[in-house]
Protein backbone atom coordinates (compact mmCIF):
# COMPACT_ATOMS: atom_id res chain seq x y z
CA UNK A 1 0.00 0.00 0.00
CA UNK A 2 1.45 3.33 -1.05
CA UNK A 3 1.55 6.14 1.49
CA UNK A 4 0.19 9.56 0.73
CA UNK A 5 2.89 12.17 0.07
CA UNK A 6 3.46 14.91 2.64
CA UNK A 7 1.29 17.72 1.25
CA UNK A 8 -0.20 20.89 2.63
CA UNK A 9 -2.96 23.22 1.50
CA UNK A 10 -0.99 24.73 -1.37
CA UNK A 11 -0.17 21.37 -2.99
CA UNK A 12 -3.73 20.04 -2.62
CA UNK A 13 -5.19 23.21 -4.16
CA UNK A 14 -2.76 23.08 -7.09
CA UNK A 15 -3.56 19.41 -7.69
CA UNK A 16 -7.33 20.04 -7.69
CA UNK A 17 -6.94 22.95 -10.12
CA UNK A 18 -4.85 20.74 -12.44
CA UNK A 19 -7.64 18.15 -12.30
CA UNK A 20 -10.16 20.73 -13.51
CA UNK A 21 -11.90 21.65 -10.25
CA UNK A 22 -13.40 25.15 -9.96
CA UNK A 23 -12.43 27.10 -6.85
CA UNK A 24 -13.92 29.92 -4.85
CA UNK A 25 -12.43 31.47 -1.72
CA UNK A 26 -14.05 31.42 1.68
CA UNK A 27 -12.94 32.69 5.08
CA UNK A 28 -9.92 30.55 5.93
CA UNK A 29 -10.73 27.90 3.33
CA UNK A 30 -11.25 27.33 -0.39
CA UNK A 31 -14.27 25.51 -1.80
CA UNK A 32 -13.65 23.34 -4.86
CA UNK A 33 -16.47 22.00 -6.98
CA UNK A 34 -16.76 19.79 -10.04
CA UNK A 35 -20.17 18.70 -11.19
CA UNK A 36 -22.14 17.71 -8.09
CA UNK A 37 -19.05 17.09 -5.95
CA UNK A 38 -17.69 19.62 -3.45
CA UNK A 39 -14.49 19.60 -1.40
CA UNK A 40 -13.43 22.18 1.20
CA UNK A 41 -9.69 22.72 1.74
CA UNK A 42 -8.41 24.72 4.73
CA UNK A 43 -6.02 27.47 3.68
CA UNK A 44 -3.35 27.21 6.36
CA UNK A 45 -2.57 23.50 6.78
CA UNK A 46 1.15 22.73 6.59
CA UNK A 47 0.66 18.96 6.27
CA UNK A 48 -2.56 16.98 5.94
CA UNK A 49 -2.83 13.70 7.81
CA UNK A 50 -3.38 10.48 5.87
CA UNK A 51 -6.85 10.26 7.40
CA UNK A 52 -7.86 13.70 6.08
CA UNK A 53 -6.43 12.94 2.65
CA UNK A 54 -8.44 9.71 2.64
CA UNK A 55 -11.62 11.61 3.47
CA UNK A 56 -10.88 14.14 0.71
CA UNK A 57 -10.23 11.27 -1.69
CA UNK A 58 -13.73 9.92 -1.07
CA UNK A 59 -15.25 13.37 -1.58
CA UNK A 60 -13.27 13.81 -4.80
CA UNK A 61 -14.31 10.38 -6.04
CA UNK A 62 -10.86 9.05 -6.94
CA UNK A 63 -9.13 5.84 -6.04
CA UNK A 64 -6.08 6.00 -3.77
CA UNK A 65 -3.44 5.54 -6.48
CA UNK A 66 -4.98 8.21 -8.74
CA UNK A 67 -5.05 10.76 -5.93
CA UNK A 68 -1.44 10.01 -5.00
CA UNK A 69 -0.39 10.44 -8.64
CA UNK A 70 -2.30 13.74 -8.82
CA UNK A 71 -0.70 15.03 -5.61
CA UNK A 72 2.76 14.07 -6.84
CA UNK A 73 2.14 15.84 -10.14
CA UNK A 74 2.22 12.67 -12.26
CA UNK A 75 0.16 13.74 -15.27
CA UNK A 76 0.40 10.35 -16.99
CA UNK A 77 -2.42 8.88 -14.87
TORPA-4810 file (N, C-alpha, C, O; in nm, 3 decimals):
<nodes>
NODE_1_0.085_-0.117_0.000_0.000_0.000_0.000_0.089_0.124_0.000_0.179_0.136_0.083_X
NODE_2_0.065_0.213_-0.091_0.145_0.333_-0.105_0.096_0.440_-0.009_-0.024_0.461_0.005_X
NODE_3_0.190_0.506_0.056_0.155_0.614_0.149_0.127_0.742_0.072_0.180_0.765_-0.037_X
NODE_4_0.043_0.824_0.132_0.019_0.956_0.073_0.144_1.041_0.088_0.215_1.028_0.188_X
NODE_5_0.174_1.128_-0.009_0.289_1.217_0.007_0.258_1.324_0.112_0.142_1.352_0.142_X
NODE_6_0.362_1.383_0.167_0.346_1.491_0.264_0.307_1.618_0.189_0.390_1.680_0.123_X
NODE_7_0.179_1.655_0.198_0.129_1.772_0.125_0.052_1.863_0.220_-0.008_1.818_0.317_X
NODE_8_0.056_1.990_0.188_-0.020_2.089_0.263_-0.128_2.149_0.174_-0.158_2.099_0.066_X
NODE_9_-0.185_2.257_0.222_-0.296_2.322_0.150_-0.258_2.363_0.009_-0.334_2.341_-0.085_X
NODE_10_-0.141_2.422_-0.005_-0.099_2.473_-0.137_-0.093_2.361_-0.240_-0.143_2.377_-0.351_X
NODE_11_-0.032_2.248_-0.204_-0.017_2.137_-0.299_-0.152_2.075_-0.334_-0.175_2.039_-0.449_X
NODE_12_-0.240_2.062_-0.235_-0.373_2.004_-0.262_-0.452_2.096_-0.355_-0.517_2.049_-0.448_X
NODE_13_-0.447_2.225_-0.330_-0.519_2.321_-0.416_-0.466_2.317_-0.559_-0.544_2.317_-0.654_X
NODE_14_-0.334_2.314_-0.575_-0.276_2.308_-0.709_-0.317_2.181_-0.781_-0.348_2.183_-0.901_X
NODE_15_-0.318_2.070_-0.709_-0.356_1.941_-0.769_-0.503_1.943_-0.815_-0.535_1.895_-0.923_X
NODE_16_-0.591_1.998_-0.731_-0.733_2.004_-0.769_-0.754_2.095_-0.889_-0.837_2.065_-0.975_X
NODE_17_-0.682_2.205_-0.896_-0.694_2.295_-1.012_-0.646_2.225_-1.138_-0.707_2.239_-1.244_X
NODE_18_-0.535_2.149_-1.128_-0.485_2.074_-1.244_-0.587_1.971_-1.291_-0.596_1.941_-1.410_X
NODE_19_-0.664_1.917_-1.197_-0.764_1.815_-1.230_-0.894_1.876_-1.282_-0.988_1.803_-1.314_X
NODE_20_-0.900_2.008_-1.291_-1.016_2.073_-1.351_-1.124_2.116_-1.253_-1.236_2.144_-1.295_X
NODE_21_-1.093_2.122_-1.125_-1.190_2.165_-1.025_-1.197_2.317_-1.022_-1.095_2.385_-1.032_X
NODE_22_-1.318_2.370_-1.009_-1.340_2.515_-0.996_-1.325_2.553_-0.850_-1.367_2.479_-0.761_X
NODE_23_-1.264_2.669_-0.824_-1.243_2.710_-0.685_-1.306_2.845_-0.658_-1.319_2.930_-0.746_X
NODE_24_-1.346_2.862_-0.531_-1.392_2.992_-0.485_-1.347_3.009_-0.340_-1.356_2.915_-0.261_X
NODE_25_-1.297_3.126_-0.307_-1.243_3.147_-0.172_-1.352_3.162_-0.068_-1.462_3.208_-0.097_X
NODE_26_-1.319_3.122_0.052_-1.405_3.142_0.168_-1.321_3.207_0.277_-1.210_3.254_0.249_X
NODE_27_-1.371_3.212_0.397_-1.294_3.269_0.508_-1.210_3.159_0.571_-1.261_3.078_0.649_X
NODE_28_-1.081_3.156_0.537_-0.992_3.055_0.593_-0.995_2.922_0.520_-0.932_2.826_0.565_X
NODE_29_-1.066_2.914_0.410_-1.073_2.790_0.333_-1.105_2.822_0.188_-1.141_2.935_0.154_X
NODE_30_-1.090_2.722_0.103_-1.125_2.733_-0.039_-1.221_2.619_-0.071_-1.197_2.505_-0.032_X
NODE_31_-1.328_2.650_-0.142_-1.427_2.551_-0.180_-1.403_2.513_-0.326_-1.401_2.600_-0.414_X
NODE_32_-1.384_2.385_-0.351_-1.365_2.334_-0.486_-1.489_2.256_-0.526_-1.544_2.181_-0.446_X
NODE_33_-1.531_2.274_-0.651_-1.647_2.200_-0.698_-1.623_2.153_-0.841_-1.555_2.218_-0.920_X
NODE_34_-1.682_2.038_-0.870_-1.676_1.979_-1.004_-1.801_1.895_-1.019_-1.816_1.792_-0.954_X
NODE_35_-1.890_1.940_-1.105_-2.017_1.870_-1.119_-2.096_1.883_-0.990_-2.118_1.994_-0.941_X
NODE_36_-2.138_1.771_-0.934_-2.214_1.771_-0.809_-2.126_1.752_-0.686_-2.176_1.753_-0.574_X
NODE_37_-1.997_1.733_-0.706_-1.905_1.709_-0.595_-1.847_1.840_-0.543_-1.823_1.934_-0.619_X
NODE_38_-1.826_1.845_-0.411_-1.769_1.962_-0.345_-1.667_1.917_-0.242_-1.690_1.821_-0.168_X
NODE_39_-1.553_1.988_-0.237_-1.449_1.960_-0.140_-1.404_2.093_-0.080_-1.383_2.190_-0.153_X
NODE_40_-1.391_2.098_0.052_-1.343_2.218_0.120_-1.201_2.192_0.169_-1.175_2.092_0.235_X
NODE_41_-1.109_2.284_0.134_-0.969_2.272_0.174_-0.932_2.392_0.262_-0.945_2.506_0.219_X
NODE_42_-0.888_2.365_0.385_-0.841_2.472_0.473_-0.720_2.539_0.410_-0.639_2.474_0.345_X
NODE_43_-0.709_2.671_0.432_-0.602_2.747_0.368_-0.467_2.739_0.437_-0.365_2.761_0.371_X
NODE_44_-0.462_2.709_0.564_-0.335_2.721_0.636_-0.283_2.590_0.696_-0.221_2.592_0.802_X
NODE_45_-0.306_2.479_0.630_-0.257_2.350_0.678_-0.119_2.325_0.619_-0.101_2.329_0.497_X
NODE_46_-0.022_2.300_0.705_0.115_2.273_0.659_0.128_2.131_0.605_0.197_2.107_0.506_X
NODE_47_0.060_2.035_0.672_0.066_1.896_0.627_-0.063_1.826_0.667_-0.097_1.819_0.785_X
NODE_48_-0.134_1.773_0.568_-0.256_1.698_0.594_-0.222_1.558_0.643_-0.125_1.497_0.597_X
NODE_49_-0.301_1.507_0.735_-0.283_1.370_0.781_-0.335_1.274_0.673_-0.412_1.313_0.586_X
NODE_50_-0.291_1.149_0.683_-0.338_1.048_0.587_-0.489_1.030_0.599_-0.556_1.006_0.499_X
NODE_51_-0.541_1.042_0.720_-0.685_1.026_0.740_-0.763_1.136_0.667_-0.863_1.107_0.600_X
NODE_52_-0.718_1.261_0.678_-0.786_1.370_0.608_-0.774_1.356_0.457_-0.870_1.382_0.385_X
NODE_53_-0.658_1.314_0.409_-0.643_1.294_0.265_-0.734_1.181_0.217_-0.788_1.188_0.106_X
NODE_54_-0.752_1.079_0.299_-0.844_0.971_0.264_-0.988_1.019_0.257_-1.063_0.979_0.168_X
NODE_55_-1.026_1.104_0.350_-1.162_1.161_0.347_-1.181_1.250_0.225_-1.286_1.245_0.161_X
NODE_56_-1.081_1.331_0.192_-1.088_1.414_0.071_-1.098_1.328_-0.053_-1.171_1.359_-0.147_X
NODE_57_-1.022_1.217_-0.053_-1.023_1.127_-0.169_-1.164_1.075_-0.196_-1.207_1.067_-0.311_X
NODE_58_-1.236_1.040_-0.089_-1.373_0.992_-0.107_-1.463_1.103_-0.159_-1.549_1.078_-0.243_X
NODE_59_-1.444_1.225_-0.110_-1.525_1.337_-0.158_-1.495_1.368_-0.304_-1.585_1.403_-0.381_X
NODE_60_-1.369_1.355_-0.342_-1.327_1.381_-0.480_-1.378_1.272_-0.573_-1.411_1.298_-0.689_X
NODE_61_-1.384_1.149_-0.523_-1.431_1.038_-0.604_-1.321_0.969_-0.682_-1.346_0.916_-0.790_X
NODE_62_-1.199_0.970_-0.629_-1.086_0.905_-0.694_-1.044_0.783_-0.614_-1.074_0.772_-0.495_X
NODE_63_-0.973_0.692_-0.680_-0.913_0.584_-0.604_-0.781_0.634_-0.545_-0.730_0.739_-0.584_X
NODE_64_-0.726_0.558_-0.452_-0.608_0.600_-0.377_-0.488_0.628_-0.468_-0.422_0.731_-0.453_X
NODE_65_-0.460_0.539_-0.561_-0.344_0.554_-0.648_-0.357_0.676_-0.738_-0.258_0.746_-0.763_X
NODE_66_-0.477_0.704_-0.788_-0.498_0.821_-0.874_-0.477_0.950_-0.797_-0.417_1.044_-0.850_X
NODE_67_-0.525_0.956_-0.673_-0.505_1.076_-0.593_-0.358_1.096_-0.561_-0.308_1.209_-0.567_X
NODE_68_-0.287_0.989_-0.529_-0.144_1.001_-0.500_-0.070_1.051_-0.623_0.017_1.137_-0.612_X
NODE_69_-0.103_0.998_-0.740_-0.039_1.044_-0.864_-0.069_1.192_-0.889_0.019_1.267_-0.930_X
NODE_70_-0.192_1.234_-0.863_-0.230_1.374_-0.882_-0.153_1.464_-0.786_-0.104_1.569_-0.825_X
NODE_71_-0.142_1.423_-0.660_-0.070_1.503_-0.561_0.078_1.511_-0.590_0.142_1.612_-0.560_X
NODE_72_0.133_1.407_-0.649_0.276_1.407_-0.684_0.302_1.478_-0.815_0.417_1.501_-0.851_X
NODE_73_0.198_1.513_-0.888_0.214_1.584_-1.014_0.237_1.492_-1.132_0.282_1.538_-1.237_X
NODE_74_0.206_1.364_-1.118_0.222_1.267_-1.226_0.104_1.281_-1.320_-0.005_1.232_-1.290_X
NODE_75_0.123_1.346_-1.432_0.016_1.374_-1.527_-0.015_1.254_-1.617_-0.112_1.259_-1.694_X
NODE_76_0.063_1.148_-1.610_0.040_1.035_-1.699_-0.080_0.951_-1.659_-0.129_0.871_-1.739_X
NODE_77_-0.128_0.966_-1.534_-0.242_0.888_-1.487_-0.370_0.955_-1.512_-0.476_0.902_-1.478_X
</nodes>
